[in-house]
Amino acid sequence: MLLDVSFAVDSNPLPVAAEVARAAEEVGFAALWTPETGHNGFLPLTLAAEHTSRISIGTAVAIAFPRSPMVTAQIAWDLAAFSGGRFILGLGTQVKAHIERRFSTPWDAPVGRLHDYILALRAIWQSWQTGERLNYRGRFYQHTLMTPFFSPGPIEHPNVPIYIAGVNSGLAQLAGELCDGFHAHPLNSAKYTAEVIRPQIAIGAAKAERDPSACAIAGSAFVITGHDAETRERVRGFVRQQISFYGSTPSYRAVLECHGWGDIGEQLSQLAAQQRWAEMPALVTPEMEATFAIEAEPDEVGAALRERYAGLLDRIGLYIPFIPGQMDDFWRKLAADLA
């Protein structure tokens, strides 16, 4: 497995992008990802590309539907060229409420729309690389005009990898059919990956007559670790909070139902609707905690991750912030252990 790292979701990565990127490459991470929550996911990657030479960089994930495929194609093309082919375009659908009410964008047939979106991206890139006429006519997107003045022209690394994020079977099948990778949601488990994600990717791959291994699976693991009991308990509280938050989202209910915890998901949703956030972690049982998180001593985390996810995930990141200069020895050992 490759060890990846992400910028923190709760802060602006722009001021620290160069520093974090240089440190992540030096420590040995395989890829550096940017989320898109309160800040733009593409901007920090320009700085990351400028200050590194080996580490892959990518969005995990950029929200697709509020952007025209042409807009996304252009920024991805520029980042692919500027990084020397190290850029990975990670796309996500988000959920209906955010698309309609936060972005004021139509929400309909998200899997079908994303399928069309990916084909549109590749048609645009093909036109830029070869000079062929742009004539993409899909169900949701039509791109039929490209003049030389507006074409960036060919680049050295035109095959921009596309990863998509998802939880349920529809997006996993789409990843297997069309994509280079699939970002599994942090609320995940070895059982759900083995019994749902991987088989659905294989179904999609078979539809396109592809090898399922052409679609890498990237996961994120909750880890409870620390050199003292106080640290471990603080981390445990955070992990339980995150599990309860994600478990309250109806779109992610299938993960809980896979383990027979659908009723707990319903209770979490009811508490979330009432904004009773502080009560939610108490519903996370020790069994749920052990299923969705790994608990190990710092020098044993790599072995624990391999034991649980070997053969299931191709890439993995931890739900622990990477801060340059802190825990560097831990991260170096973990990268080496997973490699």
ZIRABEL-V248185 format. One record per residue. N is the residue number from 1. SS is DSSP state (2 for helix, 1 for strand, 0 for the rest). PSI is psi as a letter, one per 40 degrees, with the letter a starting at -180 (* if undefined). OMEGA is omega as a letter, one per 20 degrees, with the letter a starting at -180 (NA if undefined). Layout:
N&SS&PSI&OMEGA + N&SS&PSI&OMEGA
This chain:
1&0&i&r + 2&1&i&r + 3&1&h&r + 4&1&i&r + 5&1&i&r + 6&1&i&r + 7&0&i&r + 8&0&i&a + 9&0&e&a + 10&0&e&r + 11&0&i&r + 12&0&h&a + 13&0&e&a + 14&2&d&a + 15&2&d&a + 16&2&e&a + 17&2&d&a + 18&2&d&a + 19&2&d&a + 20&2&d&a + 21&2&d&r + 22&2&d&a + 23&2&d&a + 24&2&d&r + 25&2&d&a + 26&2&d&a + 27&2&d&r + 28&0&e&r + 29&0&i&a + 30&0&d&a + 31&1&i&r + 32&1&h&a + 33&1&i&r + 34&1&h&r + 35&0&i&r + 36&0&g&r + 37&0&c&r + 38&0&e&a + 39&0&i&a + 40&0&h&a + 41&0&e&a + 42&0&d&a + 43&2&d&a + 44&2&d&a + 45&2&d&r + 46&2&d&r + 47&2&d&r + 48&2&d&r + 49&2&d&a + 50&2&d&a + 51&0&e&r + 52&0&i&r + 53&0&e&a + 54&0&d&a + 55&0&h&r + 56&1&i&r + 57&1&i&a + 58&1&i&r + 59&1&h&r + 60&0&g&i + 61&0&i&r + 62&1&h&a + 63&1&h&a + 64&0&d&a + 65&0&d&r + 66&0&e&a + 67&0&h&r + 68&0&i&r + 69&2&d&r + 70&2&d&r + 71&2&d&r + 72&2&d&a + 73&2&d&a + 74&2&d&a + 75&2&d&r + 76&2&d&r + 77&2&d&a + 78&2&d&r + 79&2&d&r + 80&2&d&r + 81&2&d&a + 82&2&d&a + 83&0&e&a + 84&0&f&r + 85&0&e&a + 86&0&e&a + 87&1&h&r + 88&1&h&r + 89&1&h&r + 90&1&h&a + 91&1&i&r + 92&1&i&a + 93&0&d&a + 94&0&a&a + 95&0&i&a + 96&2&d&a + 97&2&d&a + 98&2&d&a + 99&2&d&a + 100&2&d&a + 101&2&d&r + 102&2&d&a + 103&0&e&a + 104&0&f&a + 105&0&i&a + 106&0&i&r + 107&0&h&r + 108&0&h&r + 109&0&g&a + 110&2&d&r + 111&2&d&r + 112&2&d&r + 113&2&d&r + 114&2&d&r + 115&2&d&r + 116&2&d&a + 117&2&d&a + 118&2&d&r + 119&2&d&r + 120&2&d&r + 121&2&d&a + 122&2&d&r + 123&2&d&r + 124&2&d&a + 125&2&d&r + 126&2&d&r + 127&2&d&a + 128&2&d&a + 129&2&d&a + 130&2&e&a + 131&0&e&r + 132&0&i&r + 133&0&h&r + 134&0&h&a + 135&0&g&r + 136&1&h&r + 137&1&g&a + 138&0&a&a + 139&0&d&a + 140&0&d&a + 141&0&h&r + 142&1&h&r + 143&1&h&a + 144&0&e&r + 145&0&h&r + 146&0&h&r + 147&0&i&a + 148&2&d&a + 149&2&d&a + 150&2&e&r + 151&0&h&r + 152&0&e&a + 153&0&i&a + 154&0&i&r + 155&0&i&a + 156&0&d&a + 157&0&g&a + 158&0&e&a + 159&0&g&a + 160&0&h&r + 161&1&i&r + 162&1&h&r + 163&1&i&r + 164&1&i&a + 165&1&i&r + 166&1&i&r + 167&0&d&a + 168&0&i&a + 169&2&d&a + 170&2&d&a + 171&2&d&r + 172&2&d&r + 173&2&d&r + 174&2&d&r + 175&2&d&r + 176&2&d&a + 177&2&d&a + 178&2&e&a + 179&0&i&r + 180&0&e&a + 181&1&i&a + 182&1&h&r + 183&1&h&r + 184&1&i&a + 185&0&i&r + 186&0&d&r + 187&0&g&a + 188&0&i&r + 189&0&i&r + 190&2&d&a + 191&2&d&a + 192&2&d&r + 193&2&d&a + 194&2&d&a + 195&2&e&a + 196&2&d&a + 197&2&d&a + 198&2&d&r + 199&2&d&r + 200&2&d&r + 201&2&d&r + 202&2&d&r + 203&2&d&r + 204&2&d&r + 205&2&d&r + 206&2&d&r + 207&2&d&a + 208&0&e&a + 209&0&f&r + 210&0&i&r + 211&0&h&a + 212&2&d&a + 213&2&e&r + 214&2&e&r + 215&0&h&r + 216&1&i&r + 217&1&h&a + 218&1&h&a + 219&1&i&r + 220&1&h&a + 221&1&h&r + 222&1&h&a + 223&1&h&r + 224&1&h&a + 225&0&i&a + 226&0&i&a + 227&0&e&r + 228&0&i&a + 229&2&d&a + 230&2&d&r + 231&2&d&a + 232&2&d&a + 233&2&d&r + 234&2&d&r + 235&2&d&r + 236&2&d&r + 237&2&d&r + 238&2&d&a + 239&2&d&r + 240&2&d&r + 241&2&d&a + 242&2&d&r + 243&2&d&a + 244&2&d&r + 245&2&d&r + 246&2&d&a + 247&2&e&r + 248&0&e&a + 249&0&h&a + 250&2&d&a + 251&2&d&a + 252&2&e&a + 253&2&d&a + 254&2&d&r + 255&2&d&r + 256&2&d&a + 257&2&d&r + 258&2&d&a + 259&0&e&a + 260&0&f&a + 261&0&f&r + 262&2&d&a + 263&2&d&r + 264&2&d&r + 265&2&d&r + 266&2&d&r + 267&2&d&r + 268&2&d&r + 269&2&d&r + 270&2&d&r + 271&2&d&r + 272&2&d&r + 273&2&d&r + 274&0&e&a + 275&0&f&r + 276&0&f&a + 277&2&d&a + 278&2&d&a + 279&2&e&a + 280&2&d&a + 281&2&d&a + 282&2&d&r + 283&2&e&r + 284&0&h&a + 285&0&i&r + 286&2&d&r + 287&2&d&r + 288&2&d&r + 289&2&d&a + 290&2&d&a + 291&2&d&a + 292&2&e&a + 293&1&i&r + 294&1&h&r + 295&1&h&a + 296&0&i&r + 297&0&i&a + 298&2&d&a + 299&2&e&r + 300&2&e&a + 301&2&d&a + 302&2&d&r + 303&2&d&r + 304&2&d&r + 305&2&d&r + 306&2&d&a + 307&2&d&a + 308&2&d&a + 309&2&e&r + 310&0&h&a + 311&0&e&r + 312&0&d&a + 313&0&i&r + 314&0&d&r + 315&1&i&r + 316&1&i&r + 317&1&i&r + 318&1&i&r + 319&0&f&r + 320&0&h&a + 321&0&h&r + 322&0&h&r + 323&0&h&a + 324&0&h&r + 325&0&e&r + 326&0&h&r + 327&0&f&a + 328&2&d&r + 329&2&d&r + 330&2&d&a + 331&2&d&r + 332&2&d&a + 333&2&d&a + 334&2&d&r + 335&2&d&r + 336&2&d&a + 337&2&d&a + 338&2&d&r + 339&0&*&NA
